[in-house]
Structures are given as structure tokens and as C-alpha cells.
Amino acid sequence: MAPRDEPIRLGMFLKLVGVADTGGHARALLLDDAVTVNGEPETRRGRQLQVGDVVVVDLPGGPVQAVVELDDDE
């Protein structure tokens, strides 16, 4: 889970939650068809995510899921 109070691009989100180390790594995951958003395959690194979106990345060690949430710290 990663708290947000504004839209975030998918590539940045993948880095924020620790699934991708770099933008290039995020791009590679997307090109490998390893990423879904709300159950739909996604290949666009610039896709704008909103609160409530569910991102799943199929990694060799098993799938990783993260949900875009509101930032409660403010």
C-alpha cells in the first residue's frame, strides 16, 4: 500500500512501493506484460493512478499487490 492524495503515474508508483528499482526496470515489467491495474493488463508507464486503484505485478517469486490510498498524515 502506498498513501497518496493526488494522482500518480504508474512507473513512479512501481518505484514507490519497491517493485521497481528504476524507471527502466518499471518499463521492463510493463513490456513483459507483468502488470495489471484493476484486473486489466497495463503497459503504459505514464498511466495516471487514482485512490483505490489496485496494481498487481507478477514477479518470479509470486505476485505483488499494492493499492493506491489516501495519505492520512495530512
Backbone as CSV, one residue per row, in Angstrom:
resi,resn,N_x,N_y,N_z,CA_x,CA_y,CA_z,C_x,C_y,C_z
1,MET,0.838,-1.181,0.000,0.000,0.000,0.000,0.884,1.245,0.000
2,ALA,0.459,2.242,-0.746,1.197,3.496,-0.803,0.221,4.644,-0.680
3,PRO,0.339,5.471,0.374,-0.603,6.578,0.553,-0.395,7.687,-0.471
4,ARG,-1.488,8.217,-1.001,-1.445,9.306,-1.983,-2.633,10.215,-1.752
5,ASP,-2.473,11.478,-2.094,-3.614,12.385,-2.066,-3.799,13.053,-3.420
6,GLU,-3.030,12.628,-4.419,-3.142,13.142,-5.776,-2.776,12.021,-6.740
7,PRO,-3.146,12.146,-8.022,-2.809,11.088,-8.984,-1.295,10.883,-9.063
8,ILE,-0.910,9.659,-9.386,0.498,9.315,-9.544,0.624,8.447,-10.789
9,ARG,1.728,8.600,-11.482,1.966,7.785,-12.675,2.383,6.375,-12.256
10,LEU,1.983,5.406,-13.055,2.222,4.010,-12.740,3.701,3.707,-12.540
11,GLY,4.566,4.222,-13.407,6.003,3.959,-13.272,6.549,4.447,-11.939
12,MET,6.123,5.633,-11.513,6.550,6.178,-10.233,5.993,5.347,-9.082
13,PHE,4.755,4.903,-9.207,4.133,4.088,-8.170,4.894,2.779,-7.993
14,LEU,5.287,2.146,-9.098,6.033,0.894,-9.011,7.345,1.094,-8.262
15,LYS,7.989,2.234,-8.459,9.214,2.534,-7.710,8.894,2.831,-6.250
16,LEU,7.843,3.582,-5.995,7.470,3.980,-4.635,7.183,2.771,-3.741
17,VAL,6.521,1.766,-4.282,6.184,0.590,-3.477,7.293,-0.462,-3.478
18,GLY,8.402,-0.172,-4.157,9.559,-1.049,-4.113,9.536,-2.217,-5.072
19,VAL,8.636,-2.200,-6.041,8.570,-3.279,-7.029,9.622,-3.072,-8.116
20,ALA,9.875,-1.822,-8.475,10.872,-1.484,-9.492,11.946,-0.598,-8.870
21,ASP,13.198,-0.865,-9.216,14.310,-0.072,-8.691,14.507,1.231,-9.459
22,THR,14.203,1.202,-10.747,14.414,2.363,-11.611,13.248,2.483,-12.589
23,GLY,13.222,3.603,-13.307,12.218,3.773,-14.350,12.381,2.742,-15.452
24,GLY,13.619,2.387,-15.749,13.880,1.360,-16.759,13.368,-0.002,-16.331
25,HIS,13.518,-0.287,-15.052,13.006,-1.556,-14.519,11.478,-1.570,-14.598
26,ALA,10.847,-0.459,-14.253,9.386,-0.356,-14.359,8.954,-0.573,-15.803
27,ARG,9.650,0.052,-16.735,9.326,-0.101,-18.161,9.436,-1.570,-18.582
28,ALA,10.489,-2.254,-18.116,10.676,-3.664,-18.470,9.534,-4.520,-17.934
29,LEU,9.099,-4.266,-16.708,7.968,-5.012,-16.149,6.714,-4.806,-16.991
30,LEU,6.486,-3.570,-17.411,5.307,-3.260,-18.221,5.387,-3.915,-19.594
31,LEU,6.566,-3.892,-20.208,6.733,-4.502,-21.530,6.620,-6.020,-21.473
32,ASP,6.913,-6.608,-20.306,6.800,-8.059,-20.133,5.375,-8.498,-19.803
33,ASP,4.434,-7.558,-19.862,3.024,-7.847,-19.539,2.871,-8.415,-18.127
34,ALA,3.689,-7.916,-17.189,3.664,-8.405,-15.809,2.775,-7.561,-14.902
35,VAL,2.183,-6.460,-15.437,1.459,-5.515,-14.593,-0.016,-5.442,-14.993
36,THR,-0.886,-5.481,-13.966,-2.302,-5.219,-14.194,-2.743,-4.102,-13.254
37,VAL,-3.702,-3.313,-13.716,-4.322,-2.269,-12.901,-5.815,-2.565,-12.879
38,ASN,-6.341,-2.772,-11.687,-7.762,-3.110,-11.517,-8.155,-4.316,-12.372
39,GLY,-7.242,-5.298,-12.453,-7.522,-6.533,-13.175,-7.302,-6.494,-14.668
40,GLU,-6.934,-5.326,-15.211,-6.716,-5.181,-16.652,-5.225,-5.046,-16.943
41,PRO,-4.699,-5.735,-17.970,-3.288,-5.586,-18.328,-2.950,-4.130,-18.642
42,GLU,-1.774,-3.687,-18.209,-1.367,-2.299,-18.452,0.089,-2.269,-18.914
43,THR,0.354,-1.496,-19.973,1.709,-1.361,-20.498,2.193,0.085,-20.506
44,ARG,1.357,1.018,-20.073,1.714,2.443,-20.117,2.317,2.894,-18.786
45,ARG,3.582,3.236,-18.816,4.270,3.702,-17.608,3.662,5.005,-17.101
46,GLY,3.118,5.814,-17.986,2.546,7.105,-17.623,1.084,7.053,-17.206
47,ARG,0.502,5.878,-17.104,-0.904,5.753,-16.688,-1.105,6.450,-15.347
48,GLN,-2.115,7.299,-15.267,-2.431,8.006,-14.024,-3.253,7.100,-13.120
49,LEU,-2.744,6.857,-11.925,-3.465,6.052,-10.943,-4.230,6.961,-10.001
50,GLN,-5.361,6.472,-9.530,-6.208,7.198,-8.598,-6.326,6.395,-7.306
51,VAL,-6.783,7.048,-6.250,-7.020,6.364,-4.984,-7.976,5.199,-5.220
52,GLY,-7.619,4.042,-4.678,-8.444,2.846,-4.825,-7.988,1.909,-5.925
53,ASP,-7.137,2.385,-6.838,-6.635,1.511,-7.899,-5.790,0.395,-7.290
54,VAL,-5.947,-0.809,-7.828,-5.203,-1.975,-7.370,-4.213,-2.372,-8.461
55,VAL,-2.937,-2.375,-8.112,-1.869,-2.721,-9.050,-1.291,-4.066,-8.627
56,VAL,-1.215,-5.007,-9.568,-0.623,-6.317,-9.305,0.516,-6.520,-10.297
57,VAL,1.670,-6.932,-9.765,2.838,-7.205,-10.598,3.200,-8.672,-10.418
58,ASP,3.261,-9.400,-11.521,3.603,-10.819,-11.498,5.120,-10.953,-11.549
59,LEU,5.720,-11.241,-10.396,7.169,-11.387,-10.279,7.535,-12.866,-10.185
60,PRO,8.804,-13.221,-10.456,9.213,-14.633,-10.361,8.922,-15.257,-8.994
61,GLY,9.009,-14.494,-7.922,8.744,-15.007,-6.586,7.273,-15.034,-6.225
62,GLY,6.422,-14.609,-7.120,4.987,-14.563,-6.876,4.447,-13.162,-7.083
63,PRO,3.137,-13.022,-7.220,2.545,-11.716,-7.483,2.646,-10.789,-6.272
64,VAL,2.817,-9.506,-6.568,2.850,-8.459,-5.548,1.698,-7.507,-5.841
65,GLN,0.898,-7.201,-4.812,-0.250,-6.310,-4.974,-0.055,-5.059,-4.132
66,ALA,-0.420,-3.913,-4.696,-0.381,-2.641,-3.970,-1.635,-1.846,-4.335
67,VAL,-2.159,-1.122,-3.346,-3.365,-0.321,-3.529,-3.025,1.144,-3.296
68,VAL,-3.496,2.008,-4.192,-3.295,3.440,-4.028,-4.282,3.925,-2.959
69,GLU,-3.745,4.555,-1.902,-4.577,5.002,-0.779,-4.385,6.477,-0.523
70,LEU,-5.331,7.056,0.222,-5.217,8.441,0.666,-4.092,8.566,1.682
71,ASP,-3.431,9.696,1.686,-2.378,9.973,2.662,-3.033,10.494,3.936
72,ASP,-2.989,9.711,5.017,-3.630,10.094,6.285,-2.760,11.009,7.143
73,ASP,-1.538,11.304,6.727,-0.618,12.110,7.528,-0.917,13.589,7.483
74,GLU,-1.784,14.018,6.598,-2.039,15.467,6.464,-3.249,15.875,7.240
